[in-house]
Amino acid sequence: MKIGYARTSTTEQIAGLDAQKRDLEAAGCQEIFFEQVSSVQKRGELERLLKFIRKDDCLVVTKLDRLARSIPDLVKIIQAVETKEASLKILDLNLDTSTPTGKLLLNLVGSIAQFEREIMLQRQKEGISVAKAAGKYRGRAPTARSKAHDVLQMRQAGVSPLEIAQKLQISRASVYRILAEDQKAA
């Protein structure tokens, strides 16, 4: 059975997720696991997929960067797939690990992808440093703090911190931080 995995880093990337699902369906995937989470966070659907996959199944992804964030991460995923006696296919590279050549190419491509990511992060750091020195960098806009008024109103109305976090789509820790800061200010 062909089993697809699709992932985007944020919930705003709906078109990217839909495109991956479409490509996986076109490749003949009967089951598709998908999630919208950064590759550095816990990927619950990927874990579920790796438990689900069976002997002779094929894990299919559209691109390597949708599956793994580094060589060690890629190796871990490949080992989990191979332990189940399954294979991995990456559509945009036309790469299939059911062959010795496919396994070799996957390791080479994975190394190059990790190198590219590290170079990109290095350039990003350099760009941020230049922007900070020029007084142009303000960092990421705080998302939870902009909802502080709503958090306080909802809490006064008796809504639990967990419900507040879910309704406002912020972390529970952010809710508690806002409540604590309000207590401190009072």
C-alpha positions, 0 to 999 in steps of 0.5 A, spaced: 500 500 500 502 507 498 501 511 504 502 519 503 505 524 508 504 531 507 506 537 512 506 544 512 510 548 517 504 553 519 496 553 518 496 559 513 499 554 508 493 551 506 494 551 498 501 548 500 498 542 504 492 541 498 497 541 493 501 536 497 495 532 498 493 532 490 500 530 488 500 524 493 493 522 491 495 522 484 501 518 486 496 512 488 496 513 495 490 510 499 492 513 505 494 520 507 497 522 513 497 530 514 499 535 519 500 543 519 506 543 524 513 546 524 518 540 523 522 542 529 515 540 533 512 534 535 509 531 529 504 526 531 501 524 524 508 522 522 509 518 528 502 515 527 504 513 520 510 510 522 506 505 527 501 504 521 506 502 516 507 495 514 511 490 510 511 492 503 508 498 504 511 505 501 511 511 504 510 517 499 512 524 500 512 530 495 519 533 497 524 531 502 524 537 506 516 535 508 519 529 511 525 530 515 529 536 518 536 534 518 540 528 516 539 524 523 532 525 523 532 522 516 536 517 518 531 515 524 525 515 519 528 511 514 530 506 519 523 506 522 521 505 515 526 499 513 524 496 520 517 495 518 520 492 511 517 498 507 520 503 503 520 510 501 519 514 495 520 522 494 516 524 488 520 531 486 526 527 486 523 520 483 527 517 488 525 510 491 529 507 497 527 500 495 533 500 490 540 500 492 541 506 488 535 510 491 538 509 498 545 512 496 541 517 492 537 519 498 543 520 503 547 524 498 540 528 497 539 529 504 546 531 506 545 537 500 539 539 503 541 539 510 547 543 508 542 548 504 538 549 510 544 551 514 547 556 509 540 559 509 540 559 517 547 562 517 544 568 512 538 569 516 542 570 522 547 575 518 541 579 515 538 579 522 544 582 525 545 587 520 538 589 521 539 590 528 545 594 527 541 599 523 535 599 528 530 596 523 529 589 526 523 588 531 523 581 531 516 577 531 510 580 532 507 578 539 501 574 538 499 572 545 500 579 548 495 582 542 490 578 545 491 580 552 484 584 553 480 578 550 484 573 555 482 577 561 475 578 559 474 571 558 477 569 564 473 574 568 467 571 565 469 564 568 472 561 562 478 556 564 485 557 561 485 551 557 478 554 553 481 561 553 487 558 549 483 553 545 478 559 543 484 564 542 489 559 538 494 561 543 498 557 548 496 555 555 502 558 558 501 565 554 494 565 558 497 564 564 503 569 563 498 574 561 494 573 567 500 573 572 502 579 569 495 582 570 495 580 577 502 583 578 500 590 575 494 590 580 
